[in-house]
Amino acid sequence: VLPLPSDARLKRVAEQLIARPGMRKSLTEWGHEVGATERTLARLFRKDTGLRYTDWHNRLLLVEAYRGLAGEHSNETLAQHLGFASGDSFGHWFRRITGSSPGKVRSSLQVASA
């Protein structure tokens, strides 16, 4: 589950990230775009979503990764979509976050849908 923020400034950030999950902007950069300081955005992210900005973005990436794995997309394709430098870097990130390889998850999702 990806908690969505209610603050208008955070909604703009969330909407843009959901549209382009691979976008890599710092809270400082987002702050310039939405008219808030980095500190304000950090505080609001925790208040509105219960997550730090980086944790929220990682959760978004994970949701998109599972969607892509269920759709049988390759690690390379997912890496491009999610903003990783390569399929290997996506795979390392995925294993660190989930404790499982993308290949194992892809296989289990295919078996579950069959």
C-alpha positions in Angstrom: 0.0 0.0 0.0 1.3 3.4 -0.9 -0.1 6.1 1.4 -0.9 9.3 -0.6 -0.4 12.7 0.9 -3.2 15.2 1.5 -1.1 18.4 1.5 -1.4 20.2 -1.9 2.4 20.6 -2.3 3.0 17.0 -1.6 0.2 15.9 -3.9 2.1 17.7 -6.7 5.3 15.8 -5.8 3.4 12.5 -5.5 1.5 12.9 -8.8 4.7 13.6 -10.7 6.5 10.7 -9.1 3.7 8.3 -9.8 3.6 9.4 -13.4 7.4 9.1 -13.7 8.7 6.9 -10.8 12.2 6.9 -12.1 12.5 10.7 -11.5 15.3 11.4 -9.0 14.8 14.8 -7.3 15.9 15.7 -3.8 13.5 17.4 -1.4 15.4 20.6 -2.0 14.7 20.4 -5.7 11.0 19.5 -5.1 10.8 22.4 -2.6 11.9 24.9 -5.2 9.3 23.5 -7.5 6.3 23.5 -5.1 7.2 26.5 -2.9 8.4 24.9 0.3 11.6 24.2 2.1 13.3 20.8 2.3 12.6 20.7 6.0 8.9 21.5 5.5 8.5 18.8 2.9 10.3 16.3 5.0 8.1 17.0 8.0 4.9 16.9 5.9 5.9 13.6 4.3 6.2 12.0 7.7 2.9 13.6 8.9 0.8 12.9 5.8 2.1 9.4 4.9 3.9 8.1 8.0 7.0 7.6 5.9 10.2 9.6 5.2 10.4 10.8 1.6 13.0 8.3 0.6 11.0 5.4 2.1 7.8 6.6 0.3 9.7 6.8 -3.0 11.2 3.3 -2.4 7.7 2.0 -1.7 6.4 3.6 -5.0 9.4 2.0 -6.8 8.6 -1.4 -5.2 4.9 -1.2 -6.3 6.0 -0.4 -9.8 8.6 -3.2 -9.7 6.0 -5.8 -8.7 3.7 -4.5 -11.4 6.4 -4.9 -14.0 7.5 -8.3 -12.7 3.9 -9.5 -12.9 3.9 -8.2 -16.5 7.0 -10.2 -17.2 9.1 -7.1 -18.0 12.9 -7.7 -18.0 15.2 -6.2 -15.3 16.6 -3.9 -18.0 13.1 -2.5 -18.9 12.3 -2.1 -15.2 15.6 -0.4 -14.6 14.9 2.2 -17.3 11.3 2.8 -16.0 12.4 3.1 -12.4 15.5 5.2 -12.9 18.3 2.7 -12.3 21.5 2.7 -14.2 21.2 -1.0 -15.3 19.2 -4.2 -14.8 21.9 -5.3 -12.4 21.5 -2.2 -10.2 17.8 -2.7 -10.2 18.3 -6.3 -9.2 20.6 -5.4 -6.3 18.2 -2.8 -5.1 15.3 -5.2 -5.3 17.1 -7.9 -3.4 18.2 -5.4 -0.7 14.6 -4.2 -0.3 12.7 -7.5 -0.5 15.3 -10.2 0.3 14.5 -12.0 -2.9 15.6 -11.7 -6.5 13.5 -10.3 -9.2 13.6 -13.6 -11.1 12.2 -15.5 -8.2 9.4 -13.0 -7.7 8.7 -13.0 -11.4 8.4 -16.8 -11.4 6.2 -16.9 -8.3 3.9 -14.2 -9.8 3.6 -16.1 -13.0 2.7 -19.3 -11.2 0.2 -17.5 -9.0 -1.6 -16.1 -12.0 -1.7 -19.4 -13.9 
